[in-house]
Amino acid sequence: MQSGSSESASPRTERVQSLSTPDTRGKHRIQAELKRLEQEARFLEEELEQLEKMEKASAASKEMLSKVESRPDPLLSV
């Protein structure tokens, strides 16, 4: 009878041990997701910096329009 009671205690011990051991696969997934989000945040910060350095669209459009208008169209006969 003691062997029966020791067997019933063993699964409990295993269950408690399995709950106390960390889930390394879950931890790895969380770390990978965190790393991906950090990379995305860095990418977006770099993109924002580039946008801040660019001229306003209207100023760039006016400059391009003046350059295009000053050159004759090579496909039209003069």
PyMOL Python script that loads the backbone (N, CA, C, O; Angstrom):
from pymol import cmd

cmd.read_pdbstr("""\
ATOM      1  N   MET A   1       0.804  -1.183   0.000  1.00  0.00           N
ATOM      2  CA  MET A   1       0.000   0.000   0.000  1.00  0.00           C
ATOM      3  C   MET A   1       0.854   1.256   0.000  1.00  0.00           C
ATOM      4  O   MET A   1       0.454   2.289  -0.538  1.00  0.00           O
ATOM      5  N   GLN A   2       1.992   1.166   0.585  1.00  0.00           N
ATOM      6  CA  GLN A   2       2.868   2.320   0.575  1.00  0.00           C
ATOM      7  C   GLN A   2       3.358   2.614  -0.826  1.00  0.00           C
ATOM      8  O   GLN A   2       3.530   3.774  -1.199  1.00  0.00           O
ATOM      9  N   SER A   3       3.586   1.555  -1.613  1.00  0.00           N
ATOM     10  CA  SER A   3       4.036   1.796  -2.978  1.00  0.00           C
ATOM     11  C   SER A   3       2.969   2.539  -3.768  1.00  0.00           C
ATOM     12  O   SER A   3       3.295   3.363  -4.622  1.00  0.00           O
ATOM     13  N   GLY A   4       1.695   2.258  -3.493  1.00  0.00           N
ATOM     14  CA  GLY A   4       0.602   2.958  -4.165  1.00  0.00           C
ATOM     15  C   GLY A   4       0.562   4.417  -3.775  1.00  0.00           C
ATOM     16  O   GLY A   4       0.326   5.272  -4.628  1.00  0.00           O
ATOM     17  N   SER A   5       0.786   4.724  -2.517  1.00  0.00           N
ATOM     18  CA  SER A   5       0.750   6.117  -2.087  1.00  0.00           C
ATOM     19  C   SER A   5       1.980   6.877  -2.574  1.00  0.00           C
ATOM     20  O   SER A   5       1.897   8.072  -2.857  1.00  0.00           O
ATOM     21  N   SER A   6       3.132   6.185  -2.676  1.00  0.00           N
ATOM     22  CA  SER A   6       4.316   6.872  -3.188  1.00  0.00           C
ATOM     23  C   SER A   6       4.176   7.150  -4.683  1.00  0.00           C
ATOM     24  O   SER A   6       4.689   8.150  -5.185  1.00  0.00           O
ATOM     25  N   GLU A   7       3.472   6.251  -5.398  1.00  0.00           N
ATOM     26  CA  GLU A   7       3.245   6.490  -6.823  1.00  0.00           C
ATOM     27  C   GLU A   7       2.301   7.663  -7.036  1.00  0.00           C
ATOM     28  O   GLU A   7       2.483   8.435  -7.978  1.00  0.00           O
ATOM     29  N   SER A   8       1.300   7.811  -6.180  1.00  0.00           N
ATOM     30  CA  SER A   8       0.367   8.921  -6.343  1.00  0.00           C
ATOM     31  C   SER A   8       1.036  10.242  -5.973  1.00  0.00           C
ATOM     32  O   SER A   8       0.643  11.285  -6.497  1.00  0.00           O
ATOM     33  N   ALA A   9       2.019  10.234  -5.103  1.00  0.00           N
ATOM     34  CA  ALA A   9       2.732  11.465  -4.743  1.00  0.00           C
ATOM     35  C   ALA A   9       3.687  11.875  -5.853  1.00  0.00           C
ATOM     36  O   ALA A   9       3.948  13.062  -6.046  1.00  0.00           O
ATOM     37  N   SER A  10       4.202  10.905  -6.576  1.00  0.00           N
ATOM     38  CA  SER A  10       5.172  11.200  -7.626  1.00  0.00           C
ATOM     39  C   SER A  10       4.597  12.075  -8.740  1.00  0.00           C
ATOM     40  O   SER A  10       5.260  13.034  -9.133  1.00  0.00           O
ATOM     41  N   PRO A  11       3.409  11.803  -9.268  1.00  0.00           N
ATOM     42  CA  PRO A  11       2.868  12.682 -10.313  1.00  0.00           C
ATOM     43  C   PRO A  11       2.660  14.108  -9.822  1.00  0.00           C
ATOM     44  O   PRO A  11       2.838  15.058 -10.584  1.00  0.00           O
ATOM     45  N   ARG A  12       2.286  14.265  -8.556  1.00  0.00           N
ATOM     46  CA  ARG A  12       2.132  15.617  -8.011  1.00  0.00           C
ATOM     47  C   ARG A  12       3.464  16.350  -8.013  1.00  0.00           C
ATOM     48  O   ARG A  12       3.547  17.519  -8.390  1.00  0.00           O
ATOM     49  N   THR A  13       4.499  15.646  -7.585  1.00  0.00           N
ATOM     50  CA  THR A  13       5.821  16.253  -7.559  1.00  0.00           C
ATOM     51  C   THR A  13       6.249  16.646  -8.965  1.00  0.00           C
ATOM     52  O   THR A  13       6.790  17.732  -9.175  1.00  0.00           O
ATOM     53  N   GLU A  14       6.006  15.763  -9.925  1.00  0.00           N
ATOM     54  CA  GLU A  14       6.362  16.081 -11.313  1.00  0.00           C
ATOM     55  C   GLU A  14       5.564  17.269 -11.822  1.00  0.00           C
ATOM     56  O   GLU A  14       6.092  18.120 -12.538  1.00  0.00           O
ATOM     57  N   ARG A  15       4.286  17.325 -11.452  1.00  0.00           N
ATOM     58  CA  ARG A  15       3.437  18.423 -11.895  1.00  0.00           C
ATOM     59  C   ARG A  15       3.933  19.749 -11.319  1.00  0.00           C
ATOM     60  O   ARG A  15       3.985  20.752 -12.029  1.00  0.00           O
ATOM     61  N   VAL A  16       4.293  19.757 -10.046  1.00  0.00           N
ATOM     62  CA  VAL A  16       4.802  20.968  -9.410  1.00  0.00           C
ATOM     63  C   VAL A  16       6.127  21.375 -10.042  1.00  0.00           C
ATOM     64  O   VAL A  16       6.363  22.562 -10.267  1.00  0.00           O
ATOM     65  N   GLN A  17       6.989  20.413 -10.330  1.00  0.00           N
ATOM     66  CA  GLN A  17       8.263  20.727 -10.960  1.00  0.00           C
ATOM     67  C   GLN A  17       8.057  21.290 -12.358  1.00  0.00           C
ATOM     68  O   GLN A  17       8.745  22.228 -12.760  1.00  0.00           O
ATOM     69  N   SER A  18       7.110  20.719 -13.103  1.00  0.00           N
ATOM     70  CA  SER A  18       6.879  21.220 -14.457  1.00  0.00           C
ATOM     71  C   SER A  18       6.309  22.638 -14.440  1.00  0.00           C
ATOM     72  O   SER A  18       6.560  23.412 -15.363  1.00  0.00           O
ATOM     73  N   LEU A  19       5.557  22.982 -13.415  1.00  0.00           N
ATOM     74  CA  LEU A  19       5.037  24.341 -13.305  1.00  0.00           C
ATOM     75  C   LEU A  19       6.130  25.329 -12.912  1.00  0.00           C
ATOM     76  O   LEU A  19       6.079  26.496 -13.298  1.00  0.00           O
ATOM     77  N   SER A  20       7.104  24.875 -12.158  1.00  0.00           N
ATOM     78  CA  SER A  20       8.147  25.790 -11.700  1.00  0.00           C
ATOM     79  C   SER A  20       9.247  25.985 -12.744  1.00  0.00           C
ATOM     80  O   SER A  20       9.975  26.975 -12.677  1.00  0.00           O
ATOM     81  N   THR A  21       9.389  25.074 -13.704  1.00  0.00           N
ATOM     82  CA  THR A  21      10.416  25.237 -14.733  1.00  0.00           C
ATOM     83  C   THR A  21       9.909  26.211 -15.787  1.00  0.00           C
ATOM     84  O   THR A  21       8.754  26.122 -16.203  1.00  0.00           O
ATOM     85  N   PRO A  22      10.752  27.137 -16.223  1.00  0.00           N
ATOM     86  CA  PRO A  22      10.320  28.130 -17.211  1.00  0.00           C
ATOM     87  C   PRO A  22      10.116  27.501 -18.589  1.00  0.00           C
ATOM     88  O   PRO A  22      10.800  26.548 -18.962  1.00  0.00           O
ATOM     89  N   ASP A  23       9.187  28.041 -19.313  1.00  0.00           N
ATOM     90  CA  ASP A  23       8.920  27.596 -20.674  1.00  0.00           C
ATOM     91  C   ASP A  23       9.873  28.350 -21.595  1.00  0.00           C
ATOM     92  O   ASP A  23       9.612  29.497 -21.958  1.00  0.00           O
ATOM     93  N   THR A  24      10.971  27.712 -21.971  1.00  0.00           N
ATOM     94  CA  THR A  24      11.997  28.395 -22.772  1.00  0.00           C
ATOM     95  C   THR A  24      11.507  28.681 -24.183  1.00  0.00           C
ATOM     96  O   THR A  24      11.920  29.675 -24.779  1.00  0.00           O
ATOM     97  N   ARG A  25      10.650  27.852 -24.726  1.00  0.00           N
ATOM     98  CA  ARG A  25      10.144  28.130 -26.079  1.00  0.00           C
ATOM     99  C   ARG A  25       9.282  29.371 -26.084  1.00  0.00           C
ATOM    100  O   ARG A  25       9.382  30.192 -26.995  1.00  0.00           O
ATOM    101  N   GLY A  26       8.433  29.521 -25.077  1.00  0.00           N
ATOM    102  CA  GLY A  26       7.597  30.717 -24.979  1.00  0.00           C
ATOM    103  C   GLY A  26       8.442  31.951 -24.769  1.00  0.00           C
ATOM    104  O   GLY A  26       8.164  33.004 -25.342  1.00  0.00           O
ATOM    105  N   LYS A  27       9.466  31.830 -23.954  1.00  0.00           N
ATOM    106  CA  LYS A  27      10.368  32.951 -23.695  1.00  0.00           C
ATOM    107  C   LYS A  27      11.091  33.344 -24.979  1.00  0.00           C
ATOM    108  O   LYS A  27      11.253  34.529 -25.267  1.00  0.00           O
ATOM    109  N   HIS A  28      11.527  32.344 -25.751  1.00  0.00           N
ATOM    110  CA  HIS A  28      12.227  32.626 -27.009  1.00  0.00           C
ATOM    111  C   HIS A  28      11.309  33.353 -27.985  1.00  0.00           C
ATOM    112  O   HIS A  28      11.730  34.298 -28.653  1.00  0.00           O
ATOM    113  N   ARG A  29      10.060  32.914 -28.067  1.00  0.00           N
ATOM    114  CA  ARG A  29       9.110  33.572 -28.975  1.00  0.00           C
ATOM    115  C   ARG A  29       8.879  35.022 -28.568  1.00  0.00           C
ATOM    116  O   ARG A  29       8.814  35.912 -29.416  1.00  0.00           O
ATOM    117  N   ILE A  30       8.756  35.251 -27.267  1.00  0.00           N
ATOM    118  CA  ILE A  30       8.541  36.614 -26.788  1.00  0.00           C
ATOM    119  C   ILE A  30       9.756  37.481 -27.095  1.00  0.00           C
ATOM    120  O   ILE A  30       9.606  38.626 -27.522  1.00  0.00           O
ATOM    121  N   GLN A  31      10.953  36.950 -26.882  1.00  0.00           N
ATOM    122  CA  GLN A  31      12.169  37.700 -27.173  1.00  0.00           C
ATOM    123  C   GLN A  31      12.287  37.996 -28.666  1.00  0.00           C
ATOM    124  O   GLN A  31      12.702  39.089 -29.050  1.00  0.00           O
ATOM    125  N   ALA A  32      11.925  37.031 -29.505  1.00  0.00           N
ATOM    126  CA  ALA A  32      11.984  37.234 -30.956  1.00  0.00           C
ATOM    127  C   ALA A  32      10.984  38.303 -31.388  1.00  0.00           C
ATOM    128  O   ALA A  32      11.303  39.145 -32.227  1.00  0.00           O
ATOM    129  N   GLU A  33       9.797  38.277 -30.829  1.00  0.00           N
ATOM    130  CA  GLU A  33       8.785  39.285 -31.165  1.00  0.00           C
ATOM    131  C   GLU A  33       9.233  40.665 -30.687  1.00  0.00           C
ATOM    132  O   GLU A  33       9.051  41.659 -31.391  1.00  0.00           O
ATOM    133  N   LEU A  34       9.817  40.725 -29.497  1.00  0.00           N
ATOM    134  CA  LEU A  34      10.316  41.991 -28.978  1.00  0.00           C
ATOM    135  C   LEU A  34      11.428  42.554 -29.859  1.00  0.00           C
ATOM    136  O   LEU A  34      11.470  43.753 -30.134  1.00  0.00           O
ATOM    137  N   LYS A  35      12.322  41.680 -30.296  1.00  0.00           N
ATOM    138  CA  LYS A  35      13.406  42.113 -31.177  1.00  0.00           C
ATOM    139  C   LYS A  35      12.853  42.639 -32.504  1.00  0.00           C
ATOM    140  O   LYS A  35      13.330  43.648 -33.023  1.00  0.00           O
ATOM    141  N   ARG A  36      11.850  41.956 -33.046  1.00  0.00           N
ATOM    142  CA  ARG A  36      11.231  42.393 -34.301  1.00  0.00           C
ATOM    143  C   ARG A  36      10.581  43.764 -34.131  1.00  0.00           C
ATOM    144  O   ARG A  36      10.700  44.623 -35.005  1.00  0.00           O
ATOM    145  N   LEU A  37       9.891  43.970 -33.002  1.00  0.00           N
ATOM    146  CA  LEU A  37       9.248  45.255 -32.758  1.00  0.00           C
ATOM    147  C   LEU A  37      10.268  46.373 -32.568  1.00  0.00           C
ATOM    148  O   LEU A  37      10.047  47.501 -33.009  1.00  0.00           O
ATOM    149  N   GLU A  38      11.389  46.059 -31.909  1.00  0.00           N
ATOM    150  CA  GLU A  38      12.448  47.057 -31.743  1.00  0.00           C
ATOM    151  C   GLU A  38      13.048  47.441 -33.090  1.00  0.00           C
ATOM    152  O   GLU A  38      13.328  48.615 -33.330  1.00  0.00           O
ATOM    153  N   GLN A  39      13.248  46.461 -33.971  1.00  0.00           N
ATOM    154  CA  GLN A  39      13.779  46.740 -35.306  1.00  0.00           C
ATOM    155  C   GLN A  39      12.805  47.607 -36.098  1.00  0.00           C
ATOM    156  O   GLN A  39      13.216  48.542 -36.785  1.00  0.00           O
ATOM    157  N   GLU A  40      11.521  47.295 -35.999  1.00  0.00           N
ATOM    158  CA  GLU A  40      10.516  48.072 -36.711  1.00  0.00           C
ATOM    159  C   GLU A  40      10.475  49.509 -36.187  1.00  0.00           C
ATOM    160  O   GLU A  40      10.329  50.454 -36.962  1.00  0.00           O
ATOM    161  N   ALA A  41      10.603  49.666 -34.872  1.00  0.00           N
ATOM    162  CA  ALA A  41      10.614  51.005 -34.281  1.00  0.00           C
ATOM    163  C   ALA A  41      11.830  51.796 -34.774  1.00  0.00           C
ATOM    164  O   ALA A  41      11.708  52.976 -35.102  1.00  0.00           O
ATOM    165  N   ARG A  42      13.006  51.148 -34.828  1.00  0.00           N
ATOM    166  CA  ARG A  42      14.202  51.833 -35.333  1.00  0.00           C
ATOM    167  C   ARG A  42      14.015  52.241 -36.788  1.00  0.00           C
ATOM    168  O   ARG A  42      14.384  53.350 -37.177  1.00  0.00           O
ATOM    169  N   PHE A  43      13.441  51.345 -37.597  1.00  0.00           N
ATOM    170  CA  PHE A  43      13.200  51.645 -39.002  1.00  0.00           C
ATOM    171  C   PHE A  43      12.281  52.857 -39.141  1.00  0.00           C
ATOM    172  O   PHE A  43      12.540  53.746 -39.952  1.00  0.00           O
ATOM    173  N   LEU A  44      11.208  52.894 -38.349  1.00  0.00           N
ATOM    174  CA  LEU A  44      10.271  54.010 -38.425  1.00  0.00           C
ATOM    175  C   LEU A  44      10.915  55.309 -37.956  1.00  0.00           C
ATOM    176  O   LEU A  44      10.642  56.370 -38.518  1.00  0.00           O
ATOM    177  N   GLU A  45      11.768  55.243 -36.931  1.00  0.00           N
ATOM    178  CA  GLU A  45      12.469  56.444 -36.470  1.00  0.00           C
ATOM    179  C   GLU A  45      13.396  56.981 -37.559  1.00  0.00           C
ATOM    180  O   GLU A  45      13.474  58.192 -37.766  1.00  0.00           O
ATOM    181  N   GLU A  46      14.101  56.083 -38.257  1.00  0.00           N
ATOM    182  CA  GLU A  46      14.988  56.500 -39.350  1.00  0.00           C
ATOM    183  C   GLU A  46      14.181  57.128 -40.481  1.00  0.00           C
ATOM    184  O   GLU A  46      14.596  58.125 -41.071  1.00  0.00           O
ATOM    185  N   GLU A  47      13.041  56.544 -40.774  1.00  0.00           N
ATOM    186  CA  GLU A  47      12.192  57.080 -41.839  1.00  0.00           C
ATOM    187  C   GLU A  47      11.667  58.472 -41.473  1.00  0.00           C
ATOM    188  O   GLU A  47      11.601  59.361 -42.322  1.00  0.00           O
ATOM    189  N   LEU A  48      11.296  58.652 -40.210  1.00  0.00           N
ATOM    190  CA  LEU A  48      10.843  59.970 -39.766  1.00  0.00           C
ATOM    191  C   LEU A  48      11.960  61.010 -39.866  1.00  0.00           C
ATOM    192  O   LEU A  48      11.719  62.149 -40.265  1.00  0.00           O
ATOM    193  N   GLU A  49      13.171  60.616 -39.505  1.00  0.00           N
ATOM    194  CA  GLU A  49      14.309  61.531 -39.618  1.00  0.00           C
ATOM    195  C   GLU A  49      14.524  61.944 -41.069  1.00  0.00           C
ATOM    196  O   GLU A  49      14.790  63.114 -41.343  1.00  0.00           O
ATOM    197  N   GLN A  50      14.413  61.000 -42.002  1.00  0.00           N
ATOM    198  CA  GLN A  50      14.584  61.312 -43.418  1.00  0.00           C
ATOM    199  C   GLN A  50      13.478  62.253 -43.897  1.00  0.00           C
ATOM    200  O   GLN A  50      13.737  63.170 -44.677  1.00  0.00           O
ATOM    201  N   LEU A  51      12.261  62.029 -43.436  1.00  0.00           N
ATOM    202  CA  LEU A  51      11.151  62.897 -43.838  1.00  0.00           C
ATOM    203  C   LEU A  51      11.333  64.312 -43.310  1.00  0.00           C
ATOM    204  O   LEU A  51      10.987  65.281 -43.987  1.00  0.00           O
ATOM    205  N   GLU A  52      11.876  64.433 -42.102  1.00  0.00           N
ATOM    206  CA  GLU A  52      12.101  65.761 -41.535  1.00  0.00           C
ATOM    207  C   GLU A  52      13.165  66.527 -42.312  1.00  0.00           C
ATOM    208  O   GLU A  52      13.113  67.755 -42.383  1.00  0.00           O
ATOM    209  N   LYS A  53      14.126  65.818 -42.894  1.00  0.00           N
ATOM    210  CA  LYS A  53      15.204  66.460 -43.648  1.00  0.00           C
ATOM    211  C   LYS A  53      14.761  66.864 -45.053  1.00  0.00           C
ATOM    212  O   LYS A  53      15.371  67.739 -45.668  1.00  0.00           O
ATOM    213  N   MET A  54      13.714  66.240 -45.557  1.00  0.00           N
ATOM    214  CA  MET A  54      13.253  66.530 -46.917  1.00  0.00           C
ATOM    215  C   MET A  54      12.559  67.884 -46.987  1.00  0.00           C
ATOM    216  O   MET A  54      12.016  68.381 -46.000  1.00  0.00           O
ATOM    217  N   GLU A  55      12.593  68.465 -48.184  1.00  0.00           N
ATOM    218  CA  GLU A  55      11.874  69.707 -48.403  1.00  0.00           C
ATOM    219  C   GLU A  55      10.382  69.425 -48.430  1.00  0.00           C
ATOM    220  O   GLU A  55       9.939  68.285 -48.570  1.00  0.00           O
ATOM    221  N   LYS A  56       9.644  70.475 -48.296  1.00  0.00           N
ATOM    222  CA  LYS A  56       8.196  70.320 -48.394  1.00  0.00           C
ATOM    223  C   LYS A  56       7.850  69.930 -49.830  1.00  0.00           C
ATOM    224  O   LYS A  56       8.558  70.310 -50.762  1.00  0.00           O
ATOM    225  N   ALA A  57       6.796  69.194 -50.009  1.00  0.00           N
ATOM    226  CA  ALA A  57       6.421  68.686 -51.328  1.00  0.00           C
ATOM    227  C   ALA A  57       6.134  69.820 -52.305  1.00  0.00           C
ATOM    228  O   ALA A  57       6.494  69.721 -53.478  1.00  0.00           O
ATOM    229  N   SER A  58       5.505  70.877 -51.855  1.00  0.00           N
ATOM    230  CA  SER A  58       5.164  71.971 -52.781  1.00  0.00           C
ATOM    231  C   SER A  58       6.431  72.657 -53.300  1.00  0.00           C
ATOM    232  O   SER A  58       6.494  73.013 -54.476  1.00  0.00           O
ATOM    233  N   ALA A  59       7.435  72.846 -52.449  1.00  0.00           N
ATOM    234  CA  ALA A  59       8.680  73.486 -52.884  1.00  0.00           C
ATOM    235  C   ALA A  59       9.407  72.599 -53.887  1.00  0.00           C
ATOM    236  O   ALA A  59       9.928  73.089 -54.889  1.00  0.00           O
ATOM    237  N   ALA A  60       9.442  71.304 -53.621  1.00  0.00           N
ATOM    238  CA  ALA A  60      10.098  70.378 -54.540  1.00  0.00           C
ATOM    239  C   ALA A  60       9.337  70.301 -55.857  1.00  0.00           C
ATOM    240  O   ALA A  60       9.945  70.213 -56.924  1.00  0.00           O
ATOM    241  N   SER A  61       8.013  70.333 -55.785  1.00  0.00           N
ATOM    242  CA  SER A  61       7.196  70.282 -57.004  1.00  0.00           C
ATOM    243  C   SER A  61       7.418  71.528 -57.858  1.00  0.00           C
ATOM    244  O   SER A  61       7.531  71.430 -59.080  1.00  0.00           O
ATOM    245  N   LYS A  62       7.482  72.694 -57.224  1.00  0.00           N
ATOM    246  CA  LYS A  62       7.710  73.934 -57.976  1.00  0.00           C
ATOM    247  C   LYS A  62       9.067  73.909 -58.661  1.00  0.00           C
ATOM    248  O   LYS A  62       9.199  74.332 -59.810  1.00  0.00           O
ATOM    249  N   GLU A  63      10.071  73.414 -57.954  1.00  0.00           N
ATOM    250  CA  GLU A  63      11.414  73.342 -58.540  1.00  0.00           C
ATOM    251  C   GLU A  63      11.432  72.396 -59.742  1.00  0.00           C
ATOM    252  O   GLU A  63      12.017  72.715 -60.777  1.00  0.00           O
ATOM    253  N   MET A  64      10.798  71.247 -59.606  1.00  0.00           N
ATOM    254  CA  MET A  64      10.764  70.284 -60.700  1.00  0.00           C
ATOM    255  C   MET A  64       9.981  70.854 -61.887  1.00  0.00           C
ATOM    256  O   MET A  64      10.388  70.687 -63.037  1.00  0.00           O
ATOM    257  N   LEU A  65       8.873  71.516 -61.613  1.00  0.00           N
ATOM    258  CA  LEU A  65       8.056  72.093 -62.670  1.00  0.00           C
ATOM    259  C   LEU A  65       8.835  73.160 -63.438  1.00  0.00           C
ATOM    260  O   LEU A  65       8.741  73.227 -64.664  1.00  0.00           O
ATOM    261  N   SER A  66       9.587  73.978 -62.747  1.00  0.00           N
ATOM    262  CA  SER A  66      10.366  75.018 -63.440  1.00  0.00           C
ATOM    263  C   SER A  66      11.450  74.392 -64.309  1.00  0.00           C
ATOM    264  O   SER A  66      11.736  74.907 -65.390  1.00  0.00           O
ATOM    265  N   LYS A  67      12.058  73.301 -63.868  1.00  0.00           N
ATOM    266  CA  LYS A  67      13.078  72.622 -64.676  1.00  0.00           C
ATOM    267  C   LYS A  67      12.455  71.966 -65.905  1.00  0.00           C
ATOM    268  O   LYS A  67      13.033  72.013 -66.991  1.00  0.00           O
ATOM    269  N   VAL A  68      11.302  71.366 -65.745  1.00  0.00           N
ATOM    270  CA  VAL A  68      10.638  70.683 -66.859  1.00  0.00           C
ATOM    271  C   VAL A  68      10.156  71.697 -67.891  1.00  0.00           C
ATOM    272  O   VAL A  68      10.293  71.484 -69.096  1.00  0.00           O
ATOM    273  N   GLU A  69       9.600  72.781 -67.416  1.00  0.00           N
ATOM    274  CA  GLU A  69       9.086  73.793 -68.339  1.00  0.00           C
ATOM    275  C   GLU A  69      10.200  74.499 -69.106  1.00  0.00           C
ATOM    276  O   GLU A  69       9.977  74.961 -70.225  1.00  0.00           O
ATOM    277  N   SER A  70      11.388  74.588 -68.527  1.00  0.00           N
ATOM    278  CA  SER A  70      12.478  75.312 -69.187  1.00  0.00           C
ATOM    279  C   SER A  70      13.124  74.491 -70.311  1.00  0.00           C
ATOM    280  O   SER A  70      13.824  75.055 -71.152  1.00  0.00           O
ATOM    281  N   ARG A  71      12.908  73.207 -70.339  1.00  0.00           N
ATOM    282  CA  ARG A  71      13.491  72.361 -71.396  1.00  0.00           C
ATOM    283  C   ARG A  71      12.439  72.046 -72.460  1.00  0.00           C
ATOM    284  O   ARG A  71      11.291  71.747 -72.130  1.00  0.00           O
ATOM    285  N   PRO A  72      12.822  72.111 -73.716  1.00  0.00           N
ATOM    286  CA  PRO A  72      11.857  71.758 -74.777  1.00  0.00           C
ATOM    287  C   PRO A  72      11.606  70.249 -74.787  1.00  0.00           C
ATOM    288  O   PRO A  72      12.474  69.455 -74.424  1.00  0.00           O
ATOM    289  N   ASP A  73      10.412  69.882 -75.207  1.00  0.00           N
ATOM    290  CA  ASP A  73      10.053  68.467 -75.273  1.00  0.00           C
ATOM    291  C   ASP A  73      10.725  67.850 -76.489  1.00  0.00           C
ATOM    292  O   ASP A  73      10.491  68.304 -77.609  1.00  0.00           O
ATOM    293  N   PRO A  74      11.557  66.825 -76.301  1.00  0.00           N
ATOM    294  CA  PRO A  74      12.270  66.236 -77.434  1.00  0.00           C
ATOM    295  C   PRO A  74      11.355  65.494 -78.419  1.00  0.00           C
ATOM    296  O   PRO A  74      11.771  65.216 -79.544  1.00  0.00           O
ATOM    297  N   LEU A  75      10.149  65.179 -78.026  1.00  0.00           N
ATOM    298  CA  LEU A  75       9.243  64.464 -78.921  1.00  0.00           C
ATOM    299  C   LEU A  75       8.401  65.404 -79.797  1.00  0.00           C
ATOM    300  O   LEU A  75       7.804  64.970 -80.783  1.00  0.00           O
ATOM    301  N   LEU A  76       8.360  66.662 -79.440  1.00  0.00           N
ATOM    302  CA  LEU A  76       7.589  67.625 -80.242  1.00  0.00           C
ATOM    303  C   LEU A  76       8.512  68.301 -81.254  1.00  0.00           C
ATOM    304  O   LEU A  76       9.662  68.624 -80.958  1.00  0.00           O
ATOM    305  N   SER A  77       7.976  68.503 -82.447  1.00  0.00           N
ATOM    306  CA  SER A  77       8.792  69.183 -83.466  1.00  0.00           C
ATOM    307  C   SER A  77       8.726  70.700 -83.194  1.00  0.00           C
ATOM    308  O   SER A  77       7.698  71.221 -82.763  1.00  0.00           O
ATOM    309  N   VAL A  78       9.809  71.367 -83.448  1.00  0.00           N
ATOM    310  CA  VAL A  78       9.874  72.802 -83.157  1.00  0.00           C
ATOM    311  C   VAL A  78       9.602  73.595 -84.385  1.00  0.00           C
ATOM    312  O   VAL A  78       9.612  74.825 -84.340  1.00  0.00           O
TER     313      VAL A  78
END
""", "prot")
cmd.dss("prot")
cmd.show_as("cartoon", "prot")
cmd.util.cbc("prot")
cmd.orient("prot")
